[in-house]
Amino acid sequence: MRTEYLYSGHPTIQDPAHVPEEFDDPFDHKALAFQYHEETYTLWLDGQDDFVEWNQVMEERYRRTSLPLSCTFS
């Protein structure tokens, strides 16, 4: 059952690879936010506190959508 859910493509799995170019589903926003937090937390654990690269990745990703980045994490 776990495997079926994992490969089902359900949006609650929060896989950023499944987020389409244009989206407005809250689960898609959460998938991208989770990816950002996961990656930057790893960097933070390595002693970095400037996440310029991941900030740019997220800005570019949201630039391709119709929603501004500022409205998605509020």
N, C-alpha and C positions, 0 to 999 in steps of 0.2 A: 504494500500500500504506500509506503514512504517513497519508494522508487517511482511509482506511478504519479504521485503528486509532484515529485521533483522534476520529472520530465514532461509534465502536463502543459507547461507554458503559462500556468495561472499567474496573474500579475502579483499576487501576494508573495511569490517566491523572491521577488525583488532582484531579478537578474537584469543588470543594465544592458546586456547584450540583446534583450528582447524589447527594449524601449524603442518605439518607432521614431522617425525623424520629427514628425509633427505629433504632439500628444498633449492631452490635458487631464489624463487620468491621475488622480492623487497617488496611486500605487507606482506609477512611472516616476513621479517626482521623488517619492520615497526611495525607489531603487537607486536613482542617481545620487541622492543624498547619502544613502548607506555606503555606496561605493566611495564617495568623497571622504566620508568619515573613516572608513576602513583604511583607505590609503594614507590619509594624513595622520591618523593615529599611529600607524606603523612608522612614519617618518618622525613623528614626535617622540616615540619610544627610542629612536636612534639618535635623539638629541637635536633634531632640527625643529625650529619653530617658525619657519617661513615656508609657506606652501605655495609659492608663486606658480609652479608648474601645474599643480592640481587646480588652483584658482583659475588659471588660463584654460585648462581643459573644461571646467564647468562653464565658464563664461562663453567659450566657443560652442559648447553643446547647447546652451540656452539661446545663443544668438541664432541658431538654426530653427528655433521654434518661434511661435508667435507671442509667447509670454516672456516678460522681462525676468531676469534672474532674481531681482529683489522681491518679487511677489510670490515666489515659490517657497521660500524658507521662512516666511513670516507666520 
